[in-house]
Amino acid sequence: MSLKKKLIFITVFLIACICIYIAGDFLVEFLEATNQPLIEIYHSPTKFSRRHGHFTANICGSISKQAKEVKYQLNGGDWIEVRNQSPRVPPPLFTIEMTSDELKNGPNTVMIEANSIFGKKKSIRLDFHYDSSPIQLPVKVEWIDTNLDVQDGYWETFCSDSGWRVRPKPGFEGYDRILAVTGSFPVGRRVKTDLVLRYKIGEPDWDYGFGILPMWGGRPDTKDYSPRRGWNFSIAWWFARFKALGMEFSYKFGDSPAQWVGTYRKFIPQYNTRYFLICESWSVKDDDGKHLYYRQRMKWWTEGNPEPEEWMELKDIEGAPLPPGEYAVALIAYHCQVDYGPVIIEPLDR
């Protein structure tokens, strides 16, 4: 065989090997895709408590790569496209957000439909009850109930030596993993819990943080934009950017610049160490009962140490006045794995 023929043979052989390799990969991917469900529901509570303003009732899950169209319908209304968008809801995750104006007091039904690139179709019906009645404090959540009111991501309860706890499901940590503890209510609140940092995720220079949202007002945005881009909250947490414990008030509408004000003090948390957190948040009013500003204070200490006497304090009027109204209580895990014990919310007589 001449050298030329040998080169042609080798070239054809190599091309054939590459084609077989690519076809094999495609076949594996095809078989995996066709065996995966088009839609997986992670959280669809059977009951939602009171919503207000931009604080929404959410259904969370994931969408297979084979899905080419996913849409949902609330109570027989218009069909709405289900969209992914980073950093809140990166593929394959999805979050359906329903406002109080869209919900009916009592029974509600969501239909979700998906079509695949291979011609498969999937329909899911989800029924839930919405209760718009005022939240009655005190509330104690002990995480025995797995009917979690998740805003984004995938959370789970588990039983440890210290009792039932809640956390982002390992492997599903990410940006702003938020779990609502209560529905919306207007009065001042005192929130108590314990929390344990397990590990952070991502690159070494990634921000991460963990704590609570004593006032969670949801995600302000234009009506038809989804997933929503804004936020409205007070927070009490540890934040890696400042290597400090602290508090913030912050408001952001859609893609507009955020307003925020915060106070921090240096602190380095230890992994697998139990910390206790107490935070009080309330509206300061004038003599006629008109809202002036929100005020918040926090204590944080390590298990085995006494509760400190001093509070860290902050007012929203110093840089990010929040809209007066009703706010939920929520937990937040930002680019890290953290678990929480029971959460107690008591009314503040202020």
Stockholm file with secondary structure:
# STOCKHOLM 1.0

chainA/1-350         MSLKKKLIFITVFLIACICIYIAGDFLVEFLEATNQPLIEIYHSPTKFSRRHGHFTANICGSISKQAKEVKYQLNGGDWIEVRNQSPRVPPPLFTIEMTSDELKNGPNTVMIEANSIFGKKKSIRLDFHYDSSPIQLPVKVEWIDTNLDVQDGYWETFCSDSGWRVRPKPGFEGYDRILAVTGSFPVGRRVKTDLVLRYKIGEPDWDYGFGILPMWGGRPDTKDYSPRRGWNFSIAWWFARFKALGMEFSYKFGDSPAQWVGTYRKFIPQYNTRYFLICESWSVKDDDGKHLYYRQRMKWWTEGNPEPEEWMELKDIEGAPLPPGEYAVALIAYHCQVDYGPVIIEPLDR
#=GR chainA/1-350 SS CCHHHHHHHHHHHHHHHHHHHHHHHHHHHHHHHHHSCSEEEEECCSEECCCCTBCCEEEEEEECTTEEEEEEEETTCCEEECCCBTTTBCTTEEEEEECTTTCCSEEEEEEEEEEETTSCEEEEEEEEEECCSCCCSCEEECSCCCCCEESSSCEEEEEETTEEEEEECTTCCCTTEEEECSCCBCSCEEEEEEEEEEEECSSTTCCCEEEEEEEECBCCCCTTCSSCCCEEEEEEEEETTTTEEEEEEEEECTTSCCEEEEEEEECCCCTTCEEEEEEEEEEEECTTSCEEEEEEEEEEEETTSCCCSCCEEEEGGGTCCCCSSCBEEEEEEESEEEEECCEEEEECCC
#=GC SS_cons         CCHHHHHHHHHHHHHHHHHHHHHHHHHHHHHHHHHSCSEEEEECCSEECCCCTBCCEEEEEEECTTEEEEEEEETTCCEEECCCBTTTBCTTEEEEEECTTTCCSEEEEEEEEEEETTSCEEEEEEEEEECCSCCCSCEEECSCCCCCEESSSCEEEEEETTEEEEEECTTCCCTTEEEECSCCBCSCEEEEEEEEEEEECSSTTCCCEEEEEEEECBCCCCTTCSSCCCEEEEEEEEETTTTEEEEEEEEECTTSCCEEEEEEEECCCCTTCEEEEEEEEEEEECTTSCEEEEEEEEEEEETTSCCCSCCEEEEGGGTCCCCSSCBEEEEEEESEEEEECCEEEEECCC
//
